[in-house]
Amino acid sequence: MKVPDHVREQIRGHFVDASGTELAGRNLSAIEKTRYYESWTSDGEIGGVLHSYMDTRKIRTYLKDAVFKRTLERVSATISAAFASSA
């Protein structure tokens, strides 16, 4: 089942508000990324919502590929644009 756009945006909001901005400038190790993915998967407002749309085993991959990477790309682009416009 496809995750509705409004749910995906709600999930992205959690990443940006909770940690996306903080993580955008960091190079995380595989262990650190795993900890974040496990935490988000077990979080009721993130993994719990996604459980309605997919099997629990797919949530981590969905968060990594469809949400987290794209959120970081957006945050990084916003930061780059801000620096470019102030130069």
HTML snippet that shows the backbone in 3Dmol.js (N, CA, C, O; Angstrom):
<script src="https://3Dmol.org/build/3Dmol-min.js"></script>
<div id="view" style="width:600px;height:400px;position:relative"></div>
<script>
const pdb = `
ATOM      1  N   MET A   1       0.837  -1.183   0.000  1.00  0.00           N
ATOM      2  CA  MET A   1       0.000   0.000   0.000  1.00  0.00           C
ATOM      3  C   MET A   1       0.880   1.245   0.000  1.00  0.00           C
ATOM      4  O   MET A   1       1.882   1.304   0.714  1.00  0.00           O
ATOM      5  N   LYS A   2       0.513   2.217  -0.785  1.00  0.00           N
ATOM      6  CA  LYS A   2       1.271   3.465  -0.885  1.00  0.00           C
ATOM      7  C   LYS A   2       0.959   4.366   0.319  1.00  0.00           C
ATOM      8  O   LYS A   2      -0.191   4.483   0.742  1.00  0.00           O
ATOM      9  N   VAL A   3       1.986   4.986   0.848  1.00  0.00           N
ATOM     10  CA  VAL A   3       1.812   5.927   1.951  1.00  0.00           C
ATOM     11  C   VAL A   3       1.260   7.231   1.366  1.00  0.00           C
ATOM     12  O   VAL A   3       1.863   7.801   0.457  1.00  0.00           O
ATOM     13  N   PRO A   4       0.126   7.705   1.875  1.00  0.00           N
ATOM     14  CA  PRO A   4      -0.449   8.956   1.365  1.00  0.00           C
ATOM     15  C   PRO A   4       0.522  10.133   1.537  1.00  0.00           C
ATOM     16  O   PRO A   4       1.320  10.166   2.474  1.00  0.00           O
ATOM     17  N   ASP A   5       0.435  11.079   0.625  1.00  0.00           N
ATOM     18  CA  ASP A   5       1.338  12.238   0.649  1.00  0.00           C
ATOM     19  C   ASP A   5       1.296  12.969   1.982  1.00  0.00           C
ATOM     20  O   ASP A   5       2.341  13.345   2.512  1.00  0.00           O
ATOM     21  N   HIS A   6       0.106  13.176   2.529  1.00  0.00           N
ATOM     22  CA  HIS A   6       0.004  13.931   3.782  1.00  0.00           C
ATOM     23  C   HIS A   6       0.681  13.198   4.941  1.00  0.00           C
ATOM     24  O   HIS A   6       1.231  13.835   5.840  1.00  0.00           O
ATOM     25  N   VAL A   7       0.645  11.877   4.925  1.00  0.00           N
ATOM     26  CA  VAL A   7       1.317  11.096   5.972  1.00  0.00           C
ATOM     27  C   VAL A   7       2.827  11.192   5.784  1.00  0.00           C
ATOM     28  O   VAL A   7       3.562  11.373   6.755  1.00  0.00           O
ATOM     29  N   ARG A   8       3.291  11.073   4.550  1.00  0.00           N
ATOM     30  CA  ARG A   8       4.729  11.186   4.269  1.00  0.00           C
ATOM     31  C   ARG A   8       5.250  12.555   4.714  1.00  0.00           C
ATOM     32  O   ARG A   8       6.332  12.647   5.295  1.00  0.00           O
ATOM     33  N   GLU A   9       4.493  13.609   4.446  1.00  0.00           N
ATOM     34  CA  GLU A   9       4.924  14.951   4.851  1.00  0.00           C
ATOM     35  C   GLU A   9       4.916  15.104   6.373  1.00  0.00           C
ATOM     36  O   GLU A   9       5.768  15.786   6.943  1.00  0.00           O
ATOM     37  N   GLN A  10       3.951  14.465   7.017  1.00  0.00           N
ATOM     38  CA  GLN A  10       3.901  14.475   8.483  1.00  0.00           C
ATOM     39  C   GLN A  10       5.147  13.804   9.053  1.00  0.00           C
ATOM     40  O   GLN A  10       5.746  14.305  10.004  1.00  0.00           O
ATOM     41  N   ILE A  11       5.533  12.684   8.477  1.00  0.00           N
ATOM     42  CA  ILE A  11       6.729  11.962   8.918  1.00  0.00           C
ATOM     43  C   ILE A  11       7.968  12.817   8.667  1.00  0.00           C
ATOM     44  O   ILE A  11       8.838  12.912   9.534  1.00  0.00           O
ATOM     45  N   ARG A  12       8.058  13.435   7.505  1.00  0.00           N
ATOM     46  CA  ARG A  12       9.205  14.314   7.205  1.00  0.00           C
ATOM     47  C   ARG A  12       9.291  15.446   8.216  1.00  0.00           C
ATOM     48  O   ARG A  12      10.384  15.843   8.620  1.00  0.00           O
ATOM     49  N   GLY A  13       8.143  15.963   8.621  1.00  0.00           N
ATOM     50  CA  GLY A  13       8.123  17.036   9.625  1.00  0.00           C
ATOM     51  C   GLY A  13       8.774  16.603  10.925  1.00  0.00           C
ATOM     52  O   GLY A  13       9.467  17.391  11.569  1.00  0.00           O
ATOM     53  N   HIS A  14       8.556  15.361  11.314  1.00  0.00           N
ATOM     54  CA  HIS A  14       9.196  14.847  12.529  1.00  0.00           C
ATOM     55  C   HIS A  14      10.711  14.818  12.376  1.00  0.00           C
ATOM     56  O   HIS A  14      11.434  15.143  13.317  1.00  0.00           O
ATOM     57  N   PHE A  15      11.193  14.436  11.211  1.00  0.00           N
ATOM     58  CA  PHE A  15      12.635  14.392  10.982  1.00  0.00           C
ATOM     59  C   PHE A  15      13.244  15.780  11.068  1.00  0.00           C
ATOM     60  O   PHE A  15      14.271  15.970  11.720  1.00  0.00           O
ATOM     61  N   VAL A  16      12.628  16.737  10.424  1.00  0.00           N
ATOM     62  CA  VAL A  16      13.189  18.080  10.416  1.00  0.00           C
ATOM     63  C   VAL A  16      13.103  18.683  11.805  1.00  0.00           C
ATOM     64  O   VAL A  16      14.079  19.249  12.297  1.00  0.00           O
ATOM     65  N   ASP A  17      11.945  18.569  12.445  1.00  0.00           N
ATOM     66  CA  ASP A  17      11.782  19.151  13.767  1.00  0.00           C
ATOM     67  C   ASP A  17      12.664  18.478  14.810  1.00  0.00           C
ATOM     68  O   ASP A  17      13.287  19.145  15.637  1.00  0.00           O
ATOM     69  N   ALA A  18      12.710  17.152  14.762  1.00  0.00           N
ATOM     70  CA  ALA A  18      13.412  16.408  15.803  1.00  0.00           C
ATOM     71  C   ALA A  18      14.907  16.311  15.571  1.00  0.00           C
ATOM     72  O   ALA A  18      15.693  16.434  16.511  1.00  0.00           O
ATOM     73  N   SER A  19      15.309  16.090  14.316  1.00  0.00           N
ATOM     74  CA  SER A  19      16.725  15.823  14.133  1.00  0.00           C
ATOM     75  C   SER A  19      17.264  16.124  12.748  1.00  0.00           C
ATOM     76  O   SER A  19      18.481  16.131  12.565  1.00  0.00           O
ATOM     77  N   GLY A  20      16.429  16.369  11.786  1.00  0.00           N
ATOM     78  CA  GLY A  20      16.904  16.565  10.426  1.00  0.00           C
ATOM     79  C   GLY A  20      17.878  17.715  10.283  1.00  0.00           C
ATOM     80  O   GLY A  20      18.913  17.576   9.632  1.00  0.00           O
ATOM     81  N   THR A  21      17.558  18.851  10.884  1.00  0.00           N
ATOM     82  CA  THR A  21      18.451  19.996  10.793  1.00  0.00           C
ATOM     83  C   THR A  21      19.769  19.689  11.477  1.00  0.00           C
ATOM     84  O   THR A  21      20.836  20.023  10.962  1.00  0.00           O
ATOM     85  N   GLU A  22      19.696  19.064  12.620  1.00  0.00           N
ATOM     86  CA  GLU A  22      20.901  18.708  13.369  1.00  0.00           C
ATOM     87  C   GLU A  22      21.762  17.716  12.589  1.00  0.00           C
ATOM     88  O   GLU A  22      22.988  17.823  12.589  1.00  0.00           O
ATOM     89  N   LEU A  23      21.128  16.762  11.930  1.00  0.00           N
ATOM     90  CA  LEU A  23      21.875  15.707  11.258  1.00  0.00           C
ATOM     91  C   LEU A  23      22.364  16.094   9.870  1.00  0.00           C
ATOM     92  O   LEU A  23      23.250  15.435   9.327  1.00  0.00           O
ATOM     93  N   ALA A  24      21.811  17.140   9.290  1.00  0.00           N
ATOM     94  CA  ALA A  24      22.147  17.496   7.909  1.00  0.00           C
ATOM     95  C   ALA A  24      23.629  17.757   7.716  1.00  0.00           C
ATOM     96  O   ALA A  24      24.186  17.427   6.669  1.00  0.00           O
ATOM     97  N   GLY A  25      24.262  18.336   8.701  1.00  0.00           N
ATOM     98  CA  GLY A  25      25.665  18.673   8.556  1.00  0.00           C
ATOM     99  C   GLY A  25      26.619  17.641   9.114  1.00  0.00           C
ATOM    100  O   GLY A  25      27.828  17.872   9.143  1.00  0.00           O
ATOM    101  N   ARG A  26      26.103  16.505   9.557  1.00  0.00           N
ATOM    102  CA  ARG A  26      26.952  15.492  10.186  1.00  0.00           C
ATOM    103  C   ARG A  26      27.161  14.304   9.267  1.00  0.00           C
ATOM    104  O   ARG A  26      26.272  13.920   8.506  1.00  0.00           O
ATOM    105  N   ASN A  27      28.334  13.739   9.350  1.00  0.00           N
ATOM    106  CA  ASN A  27      28.609  12.462   8.687  1.00  0.00           C
ATOM    107  C   ASN A  27      28.437  11.381   9.741  1.00  0.00           C
ATOM    108  O   ASN A  27      29.275  11.216  10.627  1.00  0.00           O
ATOM    109  N   LEU A  28      27.343  10.653   9.630  1.00  0.00           N
ATOM    110  CA  LEU A  28      27.048   9.634  10.623  1.00  0.00           C
ATOM    111  C   LEU A  28      27.684   8.303  10.248  1.00  0.00           C
ATOM    112  O   LEU A  28      27.761   7.941   9.074  1.00  0.00           O
ATOM    113  N   SER A  29      28.129   7.596  11.252  1.00  0.00           N
ATOM    114  CA  SER A  29      28.636   6.246  11.019  1.00  0.00           C
ATOM    115  C   SER A  29      27.442   5.324  10.792  1.00  0.00           C
ATOM    116  O   SER A  29      26.302   5.687  11.080  1.00  0.00           O
ATOM    117  N   ALA A  30      27.709   4.149  10.281  1.00  0.00           N
ATOM    118  CA  ALA A  30      26.643   3.161  10.060  1.00  0.00           C
ATOM    119  C   ALA A  30      25.955   2.811  11.380  1.00  0.00           C
ATOM    120  O   ALA A  30      24.741   2.608  11.417  1.00  0.00           O
ATOM    121  N   ILE A  31      26.723   2.742  12.450  1.00  0.00           N
ATOM    122  CA  ILE A  31      26.156   2.416  13.770  1.00  0.00           C
ATOM    123  C   ILE A  31      25.218   3.528  14.231  1.00  0.00           C
ATOM    124  O   ILE A  31      24.135   3.247  14.745  1.00  0.00           O
ATOM    125  N   GLU A  32      25.622   4.791  14.052  1.00  0.00           N
ATOM    126  CA  GLU A  32      24.769   5.904  14.444  1.00  0.00           C
ATOM    127  C   GLU A  32      23.474   5.920  13.627  1.00  0.00           C
ATOM    128  O   GLU A  32      22.392   6.138  14.171  1.00  0.00           O
ATOM    129  N   LYS A  33      23.595   5.688  12.324  1.00  0.00           N
ATOM    130  CA  LYS A  33      22.402   5.649  11.476  1.00  0.00           C
ATOM    131  C   LYS A  33      21.461   4.540  11.921  1.00  0.00           C
ATOM    132  O   LYS A  33      20.248   4.736  11.985  1.00  0.00           O
ATOM    133  N   THR A  34      22.020   3.375  12.227  1.00  0.00           N
ATOM    134  CA  THR A  34      21.199   2.247  12.683  1.00  0.00           C
ATOM    135  C   THR A  34      20.438   2.617  13.939  1.00  0.00           C
ATOM    136  O   THR A  34      19.259   2.287  14.063  1.00  0.00           O
ATOM    137  N   ARG A  35      21.080   3.286  14.864  1.00  0.00           N
ATOM    138  CA  ARG A  35      20.411   3.702  16.109  1.00  0.00           C
ATOM    139  C   ARG A  35      19.241   4.641  15.814  1.00  0.00           C
ATOM    140  O   ARG A  35      18.159   4.501  16.384  1.00  0.00           O
ATOM    141  N   TYR A  36      19.474   5.594  14.920  1.00  0.00           N
ATOM    142  CA  TYR A  36      18.388   6.512  14.561  1.00  0.00           C
ATOM    143  C   TYR A  36      17.233   5.765  13.899  1.00  0.00           C
ATOM    144  O   TYR A  36      16.075   5.969  14.264  1.00  0.00           O
ATOM    145  N   TYR A  37      17.532   4.909  12.937  1.00  0.00           N
ATOM    146  CA  TYR A  37      16.473   4.170  12.236  1.00  0.00           C
ATOM    147  C   TYR A  37      15.681   3.299  13.200  1.00  0.00           C
ATOM    148  O   TYR A  37      14.455   3.232  13.104  1.00  0.00           O
ATOM    149  N   GLU A  38      16.358   2.633  14.125  1.00  0.00           N
ATOM    150  CA  GLU A  38      15.664   1.796  15.103  1.00  0.00           C
ATOM    151  C   GLU A  38      14.776   2.638  16.009  1.00  0.00           C
ATOM    152  O   GLU A  38      13.651   2.250  16.323  1.00  0.00           O
ATOM    153  N   SER A  39      15.284   3.781  16.423  1.00  0.00           N
ATOM    154  CA  SER A  39      14.496   4.673  17.267  1.00  0.00           C
ATOM    155  C   SER A  39      13.251   5.172  16.544  1.00  0.00           C
ATOM    156  O   SER A  39      12.153   5.158  17.101  1.00  0.00           O
ATOM    157  N   TRP A  40      13.427   5.611  15.304  1.00  0.00           N
ATOM    158  CA  TRP A  40      12.285   6.125  14.537  1.00  0.00           C
ATOM    159  C   TRP A  40      11.288   5.022  14.208  1.00  0.00           C
ATOM    160  O   TRP A  40      10.080   5.261  14.191  1.00  0.00           O
ATOM    161  N   THR A  41      11.781   3.825  13.949  1.00  0.00           N
ATOM    162  CA  THR A  41      10.893   2.705  13.635  1.00  0.00           C
ATOM    163  C   THR A  41      10.018   2.367  14.833  1.00  0.00           C
ATOM    164  O   THR A  41       8.845   2.034  14.662  1.00  0.00           O
ATOM    165  N   SER A  42      10.561   2.446  16.034  1.00  0.00           N
ATOM    166  CA  SER A  42       9.793   2.102  17.235  1.00  0.00           C
ATOM    167  C   SER A  42       8.980   3.280  17.770  1.00  0.00           C
ATOM    168  O   SER A  42       8.129   3.089  18.639  1.00  0.00           O
ATOM    169  N   ASP A  43       9.222   4.480  17.274  1.00  0.00           N
ATOM    170  CA  ASP A  43       8.474   5.668  17.700  1.00  0.00           C
ATOM    171  C   ASP A  43       7.029   5.570  17.202  1.00  0.00           C
ATOM    172  O   ASP A  43       6.794   5.349  16.014  1.00  0.00           O
ATOM    173  N   GLY A  44       6.079   5.732  18.095  1.00  0.00           N
ATOM    174  CA  GLY A  44       4.674   5.631  17.731  1.00  0.00           C
ATOM    175  C   GLY A  44       4.219   6.641  16.702  1.00  0.00           C
ATOM    176  O   GLY A  44       3.329   6.354  15.902  1.00  0.00           O
ATOM    177  N   GLU A  45       4.822   7.827  16.711  1.00  0.00           N
ATOM    178  CA  GLU A  45       4.424   8.875  15.778  1.00  0.00           C
ATOM    179  C   GLU A  45       5.088   8.734  14.414  1.00  0.00           C
ATOM    180  O   GLU A  45       4.705   9.416  13.464  1.00  0.00           O
ATOM    181  N   ILE A  46       6.065   7.868  14.314  1.00  0.00           N
ATOM    182  CA  ILE A  46       6.745   7.644  13.032  1.00  0.00           C
ATOM    183  C   ILE A  46       6.484   6.220  12.577  1.00  0.00           C
ATOM    184  O   ILE A  46       5.692   5.996  11.662  1.00  0.00           O
ATOM    185  N   GLY A  47       7.139   5.260  13.202  1.00  0.00           N
ATOM    186  CA  GLY A  47       6.946   3.861  12.831  1.00  0.00           C
ATOM    187  C   GLY A  47       5.527   3.374  13.068  1.00  0.00           C
ATOM    188  O   GLY A  47       4.996   2.575  12.297  1.00  0.00           O
ATOM    189  N   GLY A  48       4.914   3.866  14.146  1.00  0.00           N
ATOM    190  CA  GLY A  48       3.550   3.466  14.451  1.00  0.00           C
ATOM    191  C   GLY A  48       2.561   3.888  13.377  1.00  0.00           C
ATOM    192  O   GLY A  48       1.650   3.135  13.032  1.00  0.00           O
ATOM    193  N   VAL A  49       2.740   5.081  12.854  1.00  0.00           N
ATOM    194  CA  VAL A  49       1.878   5.571  11.768  1.00  0.00           C
ATOM    195  C   VAL A  49       2.117   4.757  10.504  1.00  0.00           C
ATOM    196  O   VAL A  49       1.169   4.358   9.827  1.00  0.00           O
ATOM    197  N   LEU A  50       3.376   4.515  10.191  1.00  0.00           N
ATOM    198  CA  LEU A  50       3.698   3.775   8.965  1.00  0.00           C
ATOM    199  C   LEU A  50       3.236   2.323   9.022  1.00  0.00           C
ATOM    200  O   LEU A  50       2.984   1.711   7.985  1.00  0.00           O
ATOM    201  N   HIS A  51       3.125   1.780  10.210  1.00  0.00           N
ATOM    202  CA  HIS A  51       2.677   0.397  10.357  1.00  0.00           C
ATOM    203  C   HIS A  51       1.295   0.183   9.733  1.00  0.00           C
ATOM    204  O   HIS A  51       0.965  -0.929   9.321  1.00  0.00           O
ATOM    205  N   SER A  52       0.502   1.226   9.665  1.00  0.00           N
ATOM    206  CA  SER A  52      -0.822   1.129   9.037  1.00  0.00           C
ATOM    207  C   SER A  52      -0.733   0.936   7.531  1.00  0.00           C
ATOM    208  O   SER A  52      -1.705   0.517   6.902  1.00  0.00           O
ATOM    209  N   TYR A  53       0.425   1.237   6.945  1.00  0.00           N
ATOM    210  CA  TYR A  53       0.574   1.212   5.490  1.00  0.00           C
ATOM    211  C   TYR A  53       1.542   0.150   4.982  1.00  0.00           C
ATOM    212  O   TYR A  53       1.574  -0.138   3.785  1.00  0.00           O
ATOM    213  N   MET A  54       2.336  -0.438   5.886  1.00  0.00           N
ATOM    214  CA  MET A  54       3.321  -1.421   5.424  1.00  0.00           C
ATOM    215  C   MET A  54       3.702  -2.370   6.544  1.00  0.00           C
ATOM    216  O   MET A  54       3.452  -2.112   7.721  1.00  0.00           O
ATOM    217  N   ASP A  55       4.310  -3.467   6.148  1.00  0.00           N
ATOM    218  CA  ASP A  55       4.817  -4.455   7.078  1.00  0.00           C
ATOM    219  C   ASP A  55       5.931  -3.828   7.915  1.00  0.00           C
ATOM    220  O   ASP A  55       6.720  -3.023   7.421  1.00  0.00           O
ATOM    221  N   THR A  56       5.978  -4.205   9.164  1.00  0.00           N
ATOM    222  CA  THR A  56       6.977  -3.664  10.090  1.00  0.00           C
ATOM    223  C   THR A  56       8.397  -3.809   9.551  1.00  0.00           C
ATOM    224  O   THR A  56       9.230  -2.927   9.760  1.00  0.00           O
ATOM    225  N   ARG A  57       8.679  -4.902   8.870  1.00  0.00           N
ATOM    226  CA  ARG A  57      10.034  -5.137   8.349  1.00  0.00           C
ATOM    227  C   ARG A  57      10.419  -4.151   7.253  1.00  0.00           C
ATOM    228  O   ARG A  57      11.604  -4.000   6.957  1.00  0.00           O
ATOM    229  N   LYS A  58       9.450  -3.480   6.649  1.00  0.00           N
ATOM    230  CA  LYS A  58       9.741  -2.534   5.568  1.00  0.00           C
ATOM    231  C   LYS A  58       9.857  -1.091   6.048  1.00  0.00           C
ATOM    232  O   LYS A  58      10.308  -0.220   5.303  1.00  0.00           O
ATOM    233  N   ILE A  59       9.455  -0.841   7.279  1.00  0.00           N
ATOM    234  CA  ILE A  59       9.437   0.535   7.787  1.00  0.00           C
ATOM    235  C   ILE A  59      10.828   1.143   7.800  1.00  0.00           C
ATOM    236  O   ILE A  59      11.003   2.272   7.341  1.00  0.00           O
ATOM    237  N   ARG A  60      11.821   0.430   8.311  1.00  0.00           N
ATOM    238  CA  ARG A  60      13.185   0.975   8.391  1.00  0.00           C
ATOM    239  C   ARG A  60      13.700   1.362   7.011  1.00  0.00           C
ATOM    240  O   ARG A  60      14.263   2.443   6.839  1.00  0.00           O
ATOM    241  N   THR A  61      13.514   0.499   6.040  1.00  0.00           N
ATOM    242  CA  THR A  61      13.973   0.786   4.681  1.00  0.00           C
ATOM    243  C   THR A  61      13.226   1.982   4.106  1.00  0.00           C
ATOM    244  O   THR A  61      13.827   2.836   3.455  1.00  0.00           O
ATOM    245  N   TYR A  62      11.942   2.046   4.338  1.00  0.00           N
ATOM    246  CA  TYR A  62      11.149   3.182   3.856  1.00  0.00           C
ATOM    247  C   TYR A  62      11.660   4.481   4.484  1.00  0.00           C
ATOM    248  O   TYR A  62      11.850   5.480   3.790  1.00  0.00           O
ATOM    249  N   LEU A  63      11.879   4.459   5.793  1.00  0.00           N
ATOM    250  CA  LEU A  63      12.380   5.658   6.469  1.00  0.00           C
ATOM    251  C   LEU A  63      13.722   6.089   5.898  1.00  0.00           C
ATOM    252  O   LEU A  63      13.961   7.274   5.666  1.00  0.00           O
ATOM    253  N   LYS A  64      14.585   5.121   5.677  1.00  0.00           N
ATOM    254  CA  LYS A  64      15.928   5.428   5.165  1.00  0.00           C
ATOM    255  C   LYS A  64      15.879   5.979   3.747  1.00  0.00           C
ATOM    256  O   LYS A  64      16.460   7.026   3.462  1.00  0.00           O
ATOM    257  N   ASP A  65      15.190   5.279   2.864  1.00  0.00           N
ATOM    258  CA  ASP A  65      15.231   5.622   1.442  1.00  0.00           C
ATOM    259  C   ASP A  65      14.219   6.683   1.016  1.00  0.00           C
ATOM    260  O   ASP A  65      14.557   7.591   0.256  1.00  0.00           O
ATOM    261  N   ALA A  66      13.002   6.576   1.491  1.00  0.00           N
ATOM    262  CA  ALA A  66      11.947   7.456   0.994  1.00  0.00           C
ATOM    263  C   ALA A  66      11.785   8.728   1.812  1.00  0.00           C
ATOM    264  O   ALA A  66      11.258   9.724   1.316  1.00  0.00           O
ATOM    265  N   VAL A  67      12.234   8.702   3.056  1.00  0.00           N
ATOM    266  CA  VAL A  67      12.001   9.872   3.899  1.00  0.00           C
ATOM    267  C   VAL A  67      13.301  10.538   4.332  1.00  0.00           C
ATOM    268  O   VAL A  67      13.525  11.709   4.025  1.00  0.00           O
ATOM    269  N   PHE A  68      14.152   9.815   5.033  1.00  0.00           N
ATOM    270  CA  PHE A  68      15.329  10.435   5.641  1.00  0.00           C
ATOM    271  C   PHE A  68      16.287  11.038   4.618  1.00  0.00           C
ATOM    272  O   PHE A  68      16.680  12.199   4.741  1.00  0.00           O
ATOM    273  N   LYS A  69      16.660  10.260   3.619  1.00  0.00           N
ATOM    274  CA  LYS A  69      17.606  10.777   2.615  1.00  0.00           C
ATOM    275  C   LYS A  69      17.033  11.989   1.898  1.00  0.00           C
ATOM    276  O   LYS A  69      17.743  12.970   1.675  1.00  0.00           O
ATOM    277  N   ARG A  70      15.772  11.931   1.540  1.00  0.00           N
ATOM    278  CA  ARG A  70      15.155  13.070   0.841  1.00  0.00           C
ATOM    279  C   ARG A  70      15.017  14.279   1.748  1.00  0.00           C
ATOM    280  O   ARG A  70      15.165  15.415   1.295  1.00  0.00           O
ATOM    281  N   THR A  71      14.737  14.048   3.022  1.00  0.00           N
ATOM    282  CA  THR A  71      14.647  15.155   3.968  1.00  0.00           C
ATOM    283  C   THR A  71      16.008  15.822   4.113  1.00  0.00           C
ATOM    284  O   THR A  71      16.100  17.050   4.097  1.00  0.00           O
ATOM    285  N   LEU A  72      17.060  15.031   4.254  1.00  0.00           N
ATOM    286  CA  LEU A  72      18.401  15.605   4.367  1.00  0.00           C
ATOM    287  C   LEU A  72      18.782  16.371   3.104  1.00  0.00           C
ATOM    288  O   LEU A  72      19.433  17.414   3.179  1.00  0.00           O
ATOM    289  N   GLU A  73      18.376  15.853   1.941  1.00  0.00           N
ATOM    290  CA  GLU A  73      18.650  16.565   0.688  1.00  0.00           C
ATOM    291  C   GLU A  73      17.960  17.925   0.693  1.00  0.00           C
ATOM    292  O   GLU A  73      18.548  18.923   0.277  1.00  0.00           O
ATOM    293  N   ARG A  74      16.718  17.965   1.162  1.00  0.00           N
ATOM    294  CA  ARG A  74      15.984  19.239   1.231  1.00  0.00           C
ATOM    295  C   ARG A  74      16.639  20.209   2.204  1.00  0.00           C
ATOM    296  O   ARG A  74      16.819  21.387   1.893  1.00  0.00           O
ATOM    297  N   VAL A  75      16.998  19.703   3.392  1.00  0.00           N
ATOM    298  CA  VAL A  75      17.620  20.560   4.400  1.00  0.00           C
ATOM    299  C   VAL A  75      18.956  21.075   3.887  1.00  0.00           C
ATOM    300  O   VAL A  75      19.263  22.258   4.039  1.00  0.00           O
ATOM    301  N   SER A  76      19.747  20.207   3.285  1.00  0.00           N
ATOM    302  CA  SER A  76      21.039  20.622   2.753  1.00  0.00           C
ATOM    303  C   SER A  76      20.883  21.651   1.637  1.00  0.00           C
ATOM    304  O   SER A  76      21.651  22.611   1.561  1.00  0.00           O
ATOM    305  N   ALA A  77      19.888  21.450   0.772  1.00  0.00           N
ATOM    306  CA  ALA A  77      19.647  22.414  -0.305  1.00  0.00           C
ATOM    307  C   ALA A  77      19.219  23.759   0.269  1.00  0.00           C
ATOM    308  O   ALA A  77      19.631  24.804  -0.235  1.00  0.00           O
ATOM    309  N   THR A  78      18.408  23.748   1.302  1.00  0.00           N
ATOM    310  CA  THR A  78      17.961  24.989   1.930  1.00  0.00           C
ATOM    311  C   THR A  78      19.136  25.721   2.556  1.00  0.00           C
ATOM    312  O   THR A  78      19.255  26.939   2.428  1.00  0.00           O
ATOM    313  N   ILE A  79      19.997  24.981   3.229  1.00  0.00           N
ATOM    314  CA  ILE A  79      21.178  25.589   3.859  1.00  0.00           C
ATOM    315  C   ILE A  79      22.102  26.160   2.792  1.00  0.00           C
ATOM    316  O   ILE A  79      22.605  27.274   2.940  1.00  0.00           O
ATOM    317  N   SER A  80      22.330  25.403   1.715  1.00  0.00           N
ATOM    318  CA  SER A  80      23.181  25.875   0.620  1.00  0.00           C
ATOM    319  C   SER A  80      22.606  27.131  -0.019  1.00  0.00           C
ATOM    320  O   SER A  80      23.345  28.072  -0.310  1.00  0.00           O
ATOM    321  N   ALA A  81      21.307  27.157  -0.238  1.00  0.00           N
ATOM    322  CA  ALA A  81      20.666  28.311  -0.835  1.00  0.00           C
ATOM    323  C   ALA A  81      20.792  29.540   0.075  1.00  0.00           C
ATOM    324  O   ALA A  81      20.991  30.655  -0.407  1.00  0.00           O
ATOM    325  N   ALA A  82      20.678  29.332   1.368  1.00  0.00           N
ATOM    326  CA  ALA A  82      20.800  30.439   2.315  1.00  0.00           C
ATOM    327  C   ALA A  82      22.206  31.026   2.275  1.00  0.00           C
ATOM    328  O   ALA A  82      22.372  32.246   2.302  1.00  0.00           O
ATOM    329  N   PHE A  83      23.215  30.167   2.211  1.00  0.00           N
ATOM    330  CA  PHE A  83      24.585  30.649   2.140  1.00  0.00           C
ATOM    331  C   PHE A  83      24.847  31.347   0.808  1.00  0.00           C
ATOM    332  O   PHE A  83      25.548  32.359   0.771  1.00  0.00           O
ATOM    333  N   ALA A  84      24.298  30.824  -0.280  1.00  0.00           N
ATOM    334  CA  ALA A  84      24.504  31.410  -1.597  1.00  0.00           C
ATOM    335  C   ALA A  84      23.868  32.798  -1.683  1.00  0.00           C
ATOM    336  O   ALA A  84      24.436  33.710  -2.283  1.00  0.00           O
ATOM    337  N   SER A  85      22.707  32.949  -1.092  1.00  0.00           N
ATOM    338  CA  SER A  85      22.018  34.243  -1.177  1.00  0.00           C
ATOM    339  C   SER A  85      22.642  35.291  -0.269  1.00  0.00           C
ATOM    340  O   SER A  85      22.487  36.488  -0.507  1.00  0.00           O
ATOM    341  N   SER A  86      23.356  34.847   0.784  1.00  0.00           N
ATOM    342  CA  SER A  86      23.990  35.809   1.688  1.00  0.00           C
ATOM    343  C   SER A  86      25.394  36.206   1.218  1.00  0.00           C
ATOM    344  O   SER A  86      26.014  37.113   1.773  1.00  0.00           O
ATOM    345  N   ALA A  87      25.873  35.522   0.201  1.00  0.00           N
ATOM    346  CA  ALA A  87      27.239  35.815  -0.285  1.00  0.00           C
ATOM    347  C   ALA A  87      27.256  36.972  -1.252  1.00  0.00           C
ATOM    348  O   ALA A  87      28.318  37.345  -1.750  1.00  0.00           O
TER     349      ALA A  87
END
`;
const viewer = $3Dmol.createViewer("view");
viewer.addModel(pdb, "pdb");
viewer.setStyle({}, {cartoon: {color: "spectrum"}});
viewer.zoomTo();
viewer.render();
</script>
